[in-house]
Amino acid sequence: MNDRLLSFLGLCKRAGYLISGADTVVRAVREKKALLVMTASDFSDNSLKNVEKAAVQTQIPLRTLACSKEELSFALGKHCGVICVTDKGFADKILTMI
């Protein structure tokens, strides 16, 4: 996994533009607050179905990161397997980094 991307995700979290957790991400997607959804490579298939369904219905990009939940959690300081970005500038930059 790109350390630069993980560091940037940490910056995004500190800026307040990152939401984590399956239920809160799905809610943000349905409320059209999310601009980009990302999952860890070992994210649960069962939970992924709900997130994927919401993202497809609202046409929000969904990407799988090349890192585990453990690596993502360490970078963000919080246990999580799915995150979403709510700021256009951060989302665009992350898409170029992925």
C-alpha positions as CSV (number, residue, x, y, z in Angstrom):
1,M,0.0,0.0,0.0
2,N,1.2,3.5,-0.8
3,D,2.3,5.2,2.5
4,R,1.6,8.5,0.8
5,L,-2.0,7.6,0.2
6,L,-2.5,6.4,3.8
7,S,-0.9,9.6,5.1
8,F,-3.3,11.6,2.9
9,L,-6.3,9.7,4.2
10,G,-5.1,10.5,7.7
11,L,-5.0,14.2,6.7
12,C,-8.5,13.9,5.3
13,K,-9.7,12.4,8.6
14,R,-8.1,15.2,10.6
15,A,-9.8,17.8,8.3
16,G,-13.1,16.2,9.1
17,Y,-13.9,15.0,5.6
18,L,-13.7,11.2,6.2
19,I,-16.5,8.9,7.4
20,S,-15.8,5.4,8.5
21,G,-17.9,2.4,9.4
22,A,-20.3,0.4,7.2
23,D,-23.6,1.8,8.5
24,T,-22.4,5.5,8.5
25,V,-20.8,5.2,5.1
26,V,-24.1,3.7,3.6
27,R,-26.1,6.5,5.2
28,A,-23.7,9.1,3.8
29,V,-23.9,7.5,0.4
30,R,-27.7,7.5,0.4
31,E,-27.8,11.1,1.6
32,K,-25.4,12.0,-1.3
33,K,-22.8,13.4,1.1
34,A,-20.1,10.8,0.1
35,L,-18.1,11.5,-3.1
36,L,-15.8,8.5,-3.0
37,V,-16.1,5.2,-1.1
38,M,-13.1,3.0,-0.4
39,T,-12.8,-0.5,1.2
40,A,-9.9,-2.4,2.6
41,S,-8.9,-5.5,0.6
42,D,-10.1,-7.9,3.3
43,F,-13.4,-6.1,4.0
44,S,-16.3,-8.5,4.8
45,D,-18.2,-9.7,1.7
46,N,-21.5,-9.5,3.5
47,S,-21.0,-5.8,4.5
48,L,-19.5,-5.0,1.0
49,K,-22.9,-6.0,-0.6
50,N,-24.7,-3.2,1.3
51,V,-22.0,-0.6,0.6
52,E,-21.7,-1.6,-3.0
53,K,-25.5,-1.6,-3.6
54,A,-25.8,2.0,-2.1
55,A,-22.8,3.2,-4.2
56,V,-24.1,1.8,-7.4
57,Q,-27.6,3.2,-6.9
58,T,-26.2,6.7,-6.3
59,Q,-23.4,6.4,-8.9
60,I,-20.6,7.1,-6.3
61,P,-17.2,5.6,-7.2
62,L,-16.3,2.6,-5.1
63,R,-12.6,1.5,-4.9
64,T,-10.8,-1.3,-3.1
65,L,-7.6,-0.2,-1.5
66,A,-4.5,-2.4,-1.6
67,C,-4.3,-2.5,2.1
68,S,-5.8,-4.6,4.9
69,K,-8.2,-3.4,7.6
70,E,-5.4,-3.5,10.0
71,E,-3.2,-1.2,7.9
72,L,-6.1,1.2,7.2
73,S,-7.0,1.3,10.9
74,F,-3.4,2.0,11.9
75,A,-3.2,4.9,9.4
76,L,-6.5,6.4,10.6
77,G,-6.2,5.7,14.3
78,K,-9.6,4.0,14.3
79,H,-10.7,0.4,13.5
80,C,-12.4,0.4,10.1
81,G,-12.7,-1.5,6.9
82,V,-14.7,1.0,4.8
83,I,-14.4,4.8,4.5
84,C,-15.9,7.6,2.4
85,V,-14.7,11.1,1.6
86,T,-17.1,14.0,1.7
87,D,-15.0,16.7,0.1
88,K,-14.5,17.0,-3.7
89,G,-10.9,18.2,-3.5
90,F,-9.8,15.4,-1.3
91,A,-11.8,12.9,-3.4
92,D,-10.3,14.0,-6.6
93,K,-6.7,13.9,-5.2
94,I,-7.3,10.4,-3.7
95,L,-8.6,9.1,-7.1
96,T,-5.4,10.3,-8.8
97,M,-3.3,8.6,-6.1
98,I,-5.1,5.3,-6.4
